[in-house]
């Protein structure tokens, strides 16, 4: 097995540092980093859950993380006429410039 490319490792470490999972001084795993490791999610999504708990908006964050963790929930039917109907239904819920929850 070949080791991963050095630039990928450094990029990953930088992302973990930005998320607060690694200490800037020593590069060791922080307390929040240990909590993030316990969640079976990508690091940014794990951090979202932990911060959502701190900010007492966990229900909303769980909804957002759930939607970001799966393939798109919107589907298209094979019938062309039904496609435009489903597109119209989807457009009813789109609000440009709003957040994930909206």
C-alpha positions as CSV (number, residue, x, y, z in Angstrom):
1,X,0.0,0.0,0.0
2,X,1.4,3.4,-1.0
3,X,1.3,6.3,1.4
4,X,-1.0,9.1,0.6
5,X,0.4,12.1,-1.3
6,X,2.1,14.6,1.1
7,X,0.0,17.6,-0.1
8,X,-3.3,15.6,0.6
9,X,-2.1,14.9,4.2
10,X,-1.2,18.6,4.8
11,X,-4.5,19.7,3.3
12,X,-6.4,17.4,5.6
13,X,-4.4,18.5,8.6
14,X,-5.1,22.1,7.7
15,X,-8.8,21.5,7.5
16,X,-8.8,19.7,10.9
17,X,-6.9,22.6,12.4
18,X,-9.4,25.1,11.0
19,X,-12.2,23.0,12.5
20,X,-10.5,23.1,15.8
21,X,-9.8,19.4,15.9
22,X,-6.0,19.9,16.0
23,X,-4.0,22.1,18.3
24,X,-2.2,24.9,16.5
25,X,0.8,24.6,18.9
26,X,1.5,20.9,19.0
27,X,-0.7,19.5,16.3
28,X,-2.3,17.1,18.8
29,X,-5.9,16.2,18.8
30,X,-8.1,18.6,20.8
31,X,-11.0,17.7,23.1
32,X,-13.5,18.6,20.3
33,X,-11.3,16.6,17.9
34,X,-11.8,13.5,20.1
35,X,-15.6,14.1,20.1
36,X,-15.6,14.5,16.3
37,X,-13.8,11.2,15.9
38,X,-16.6,9.4,17.7
39,X,-19.2,10.5,15.1
40,X,-19.4,8.5,11.9
41,X,-19.4,11.6,9.7
42,X,-17.1,13.8,7.7
43,X,-15.2,16.3,10.0
44,X,-17.2,19.4,9.0
45,X,-20.5,17.7,9.6
46,X,-19.4,16.3,12.9
47,X,-18.3,19.8,14.0
48,X,-21.7,21.1,12.9
49,X,-23.5,18.7,15.2
50,X,-21.3,19.5,18.2
51,X,-21.7,23.2,17.7
52,X,-25.4,22.8,17.2
53,X,-25.6,21.1,20.6
54,X,-23.6,24.0,22.2
55,X,-25.9,26.6,20.6
56,X,-29.0,24.7,21.5
57,X,-30.2,24.3,18.0
58,X,-29.5,20.6,17.6
59,X,-32.8,19.7,16.0
60,X,-32.3,22.0,13.1
61,X,-28.6,21.0,12.7
62,X,-29.5,17.3,12.7
63,X,-32.0,18.0,9.8
64,X,-29.3,19.9,7.8
65,X,-26.6,17.3,8.4
66,X,-29.0,14.5,7.5
67,X,-29.8,16.1,4.2
68,X,-26.2,16.8,3.4
69,X,-25.2,13.2,4.3
70,X,-27.3,11.5,1.6
71,X,-27.7,11.7,-2.1
72,X,-30.3,14.2,-3.3
73,X,-33.8,13.5,-2.1
74,X,-35.2,15.0,-5.3
75,X,-35.8,12.6,-8.1
76,X,-37.1,12.7,-11.6
77,X,-39.6,10.3,-13.1
78,X,-39.1,8.8,-16.6
79,X,-42.2,10.4,-18.0
80,X,-41.4,13.8,-19.6
81,X,-44.7,15.5,-18.6
82,X,-44.2,14.4,-15.0
83,X,-40.7,15.8,-15.0
84,X,-41.9,19.3,-15.6
85,X,-44.6,18.8,-12.9
86,X,-42.0,17.7,-10.3
87,X,-39.7,20.6,-11.3
88,X,-42.6,23.0,-10.7
89,X,-43.2,21.4,-7.3
90,X,-39.5,21.7,-6.4
91,X,-39.4,25.4,-7.5
92,X,-42.2,26.2,-5.0
93,X,-39.7,25.4,-2.2
94,X,-36.6,27.2,-3.5
95,X,-35.9,30.5,-2.0
96,X,-32.7,32.1,-3.4
97,X,-30.3,33.5,-0.8
98,X,-31.6,31.5,2.1
99,X,-29.9,28.9,4.3
100,X,-30.0,25.1,4.2
101,X,-32.9,24.8,6.6
102,X,-35.1,27.0,4.5
